Amino acid sequence: MGQSRYPKQKAITAAEQAYFLRLAFPRFRILSARNHLRCVGTLQPTAASDIYTIEIFYMVPRRPRVRVLDPELQLAAGKTKLPHVFEENDLCLYISGDWRPDLRISEFIVPWISFWLYFYEFWLLTGEWLGGGHEAGGGVR
């Protein structure tokens, strides 16, 4: 009793995260990968979507911080703030407990970014967030 079904996994280092990102997304630029990971890349959630330039900043074991650099995120008609963002408009990608530092950013965070962008585009058109989750509470415009 009291023991987890899952053994404690070792956190993936920033350099290892950079390596896995390069393998999965060779067009992402790794800007730093020693004590922390900072990378910039582009994502297009669907063929009809805009192309977004995103930045990922990660310090083990904290949550990865993700921002959209371009195009500037807009508000849906009648809305006063962006949905599912933290302060400084860092994207809120998952519910607490979904991310662990032993997971690969390339396999979890990047796909979650694409999902967030997909739901953001729908929200822009309809004003309704269909991505699930709950509000992070810090988004400002």
Buried (B, 14 or more C-beta within 10 A) or exposed (E): EEEEEEEEEEBBBBEBBBBBBBEBBEEBEBEEBEEEBBBBBBBEBEEEBBEBEBBBBBBBEEBBBBBBEEEEBEBBEEBEEBBBBBEEBBBBBBEEEEBEBEBBBBEBBBBBBBBBBBBBBBBBEEEEBEBEBEEBEEBEE
